[in-house]
């Protein structure tokens, strides 16, 4: 599929359903939704891997904007930490969208699946969290480096970066999972916006499909956020891990079949 192609009428419903599912996941787990959108666009809609990544990143912007208000209303965003993460994430987003142009599509698929598997494995671990305490220089530097890595993966793989940020914030910063999710959502907005702008200049995005995905995701993101605020962390982690492993397996099988 190329930038000039419009999603055919027969394919609109699947795209809407993908958007609805992505929004629900974004709200429940603090991810942008790209972790579902990308493999589904490749497997179901037969998008090219690069085009799927770029289209996904564009769809994440409205989903994250609608999702942030639920976390914000409950006080579940660490704004100071988010600010330092964004500094690194914006730089990383530029790096990632550049790498998207030069890395082989099979390599992209394997990288994406690897991120999902590693994130899933981490979610099965139990981590005690007591909050990060006062923000110091080490926290600020660490947050910026985390943002640089998450932003690079976001621009490269078409994800919001939440699958990287949420586990890292819980493990290394001692942030409670629900606040880690809200903080990741806040970072996703500027990161995905920057990445989408870059992808548009490189013609790696179908904006019409992204709009349909985003519209569907906006509807369910708020519902997902409400569920997240009442769901026990352990249940949330296990459900998300199972989903990630399932999608990673399916994506790798499809990549092997088409190679």
N, C-alpha and C positions, 0 to 999 in steps of 0.2 A: 504494500500500500504506500502511496506517495502523498505529499501534502495536499495535492489538488483533488484527491479522491475523497468522496463523501461516503460516510457509512451508509450502506444500502438500507432501504426501508425494512427489508427482512431481517437486518442485523441490529435494528434499533433496540428491540426488546432485550436481547442478551446484554447489550451495552448498558441499558438502564438497570438491569438486574445486577450486573457487576458493580455499578456505581452504588446501588443500595447496599450491597454486601460490604463494599469498601468503607462506606460511611459508618456502618454499624461497627466494623472492626476498629476504625479510627477512633470512634467514641469510647469503645470498651477497653482498648488496649494502648491508646496513646500513640499509635502509629499513623502515618499519613494515609494508609489505605493502599499504597503502591505495592505492598507485599502481596496483595490479592489481585490488584488491577493488572500488573505486568504479566504474571503467568497466565491469567485468564485471557488477556488480549492475545497472547501468543498461542495458547492452546485452543481456545474457543473461536476467536475472531481471526486467527491466522495472521496476526500482525508480524512484521519483521521485528526482531528483538530490539534494534535501536529505536525504531519508531514507537514501539510499545513503551519503552523507557521514557521517551520524551513526552508522549501523550499522557502517560500516567502522572508525571511530575506536574504537568499543567492542571490536571484534574484535582490534584491534592490541595491547591490553593483555596478554592471555595469550601472544600470539605473541612480543612483545618480552621478556616475563619468561623464557620458555623459551630465547630466543635469546641473552640476555645472558651466560649461564653459559659458553658456548663461547668468546666473546671474552674474558671475565674470566679464564678458565683459562689463556689464552695471553698474558695481560698486555696485551691490545689495547684498553684503555679508559683515556683520560686523565681521571681522576676529578676533578681540580682544575678543569680546563676545563669538564667536564660540569656541575659545580656552578654555575658562573657562567651557563652557557647556560640551565640550568633556571630560574634566577631570572627571566630575561626570558621564557622559554617559557611559564611558568605564567600570567603576566600576558597574554601574547599569546593563549593558549588561550581565556581569558575573552572577549577582544575578538573572536576569530574566531567563536566559537559565537554571539555576539550578532549579528554581521554575517550569519551564516547565515540568520537569521530575516528579513532585510530585502532581501537581494540576489536579483535575478531568477535563476531556475534556468538559463536559457540563458547568462547572464553567468557563473554558477558553472562551467558546463561549459567555456566558453571559457577562463576563468581556469585551470582544472585542466589543460586541454590545453596552455596556454601554459607552465605550470610544467614539464610533462613535456618539451616541446620545448627550452626553455632549458637544462634539466638535461642533456638528451641531447647538445646541441651542446657544452656544457662538457666532457663526458666524452671527446670526441674530441680535446681539446687535451692536449698533454703538459706536465705540470708537475713540476719537480724539487722534491723535498721533503727537508729535512734535519732535521726536528723543529722544535718551536717555541722551544726554549731555556727559560729560566726564565720563569715567569708573572709579568708585570708589570701595572701599572695599565691600560695600553693594551689588553693582551690581555683583561683582566677586563671592561673596558667594551665592547670589541668583541664578546666572547662573549655578554654580556648583550643587546646590540642584535641580534645574530644570533638569539639565542633568542627575542626579542620578535617578530621577523619570522617565524621558523619556526613559533613557537607560534600566531601569528595564522593563518598558512596551514593549519596542522594543524587548528585548530578550524573554520575556514571550509570546507576542502576534504576533510576526513576522512582526511588522510594523517598519517603519523608525524612528518614534517618532515625525514626523512633525505635526501630528494631535494634539499633546500635545504642542510641542514647539511653533508653529506659533501663536495659540491663546494666550499663556502665554507671548510671547515676545511682542505682540501687546498690551495686557491689562496691564501687570505689568512693562514692560520696556519702553513703549512708542515708540516702533520700528514701522515704517511704514510697512504695510503688505507685500509689495514686498521684502523689505530687510529682514523681518522675514522669508519669504519663502526661500530666498537664503541662509540665515544663517542656517536654518534647514537642507537644502540639504547638506551643508558643514559638518555638524555634523553627518549626516546619514552615510557617507562613513566609518569612523573609527568604529562607533558603530556597523553597520551591519557586517563589516568584523570580528570584535571581536566575535559577537554573532554567526556568521556562523562557525567560527573555533570551538567554544564550541559545537555547534549543531552537527558538523561532528564527534566529539569524542563520542557523545552520540547517533549517528545514527538516528538523527531526521530530516534528509534532503535528498531529492532526487536531486542530483546535475545535473542530465541530464534535468529534468524538469525545474530546476532553470536556467540552461543555455539557454533553449528555451525561457523562460519568459524574462530573461535579454536581450537576443538578440532582441526580439520584442520591449521591452521597450526602448532600446537605440535608435531605429529608431524614435520614437515619442516624446521622452523626450525633444529634442531640439526644436521641433515644439511647444510643450506645454510651454516651457520657453519663447519663442517669443510671444506667445499669452498672457502670464501672464504680460509681460512688457508693453503691450498696453491695457490690459483690466482694466476698472474701478474697484476699490476695492469692491464696493458694489455689483456689478454684480457677481464678482468672488466669494464672500462670500456666496451669496444666492444660486448660482449653486452648490457649494461644499456642503452646508448644505443639500440641497435636495438630493444629491447623498448619503451622509452619512446616512440620515434617511431611505432612500430606502433600502440600503444594510443592515443596522442594523435590519430592520423589516424582511427582507428575511432570514437573518441568524438565528434570533430567531425562526421564523416559522419552519425552517428546523431542528433546534435543538429540538424543542418541538415534531416534527413529529417522530424523530429518537429515542427519549427518551423512 
